[in-house]
């Protein structure tokens, strides 16, 4: 595997929206530094729902983007879905919480699946795209940064699967906002899930 593209976004207002967003990202040339809060120079405008330590980097697999290109009937430029990194040869559906991506000094750990929102629908100019994206079952991948580093397109990526019981990105999407069985809750809590989801599941267990 390797990094196909590194993408950054600038603050802008989408048609029909009042707040600024950095969802429109574009591939950049050269190296970009990534620290615990994400890519330096990347706009994160709504920090209540985006960014932060457990959503620091948004990853898309090239195989998933190829599927979407066929589904949408158009070529997808890097950053089309608001992703920071595109990993060549990666299928989002095969990724689980706790999986790691290593590129040079950078170490990313998967925390959760991308759940589509109204901003995403506005970016796609389709109010029904949230439903379409959810039904497709190929969500993007959010990661925390375990070790920062500088990355650029073409860098090799080492993929290290999580050693514990898997929680795949499609499963996370299906179970989003649903109450889990005690067995599934225990499996989720045993994995390095997003801290907000962890807090929710721990409160449900009380």
SULZI-V304474 format. One line per field, one symbol per residue. ss: DSSP state (H for helix, E for strand, C for the rest). Layout:
ss->???
//
This chain:
ss->CEEEEEEEECCEECCCCCCEECCCEEECCCCEEEECCEECCCCCCCCCCCCCCCCCEEEEEHHHHHHHHHHHCCCCCCCCCCCCEEEECCCHHHCECCCEEEECCEEEEEEEECCCCHHHHHHHCCCCHHHHHHHHCCCCEEEEEEECEEECCCCECEEECCCCCCCEHHHHHHHCCCCCCHHHHHHHHHCCCCHHHHHHHHHHCC
//
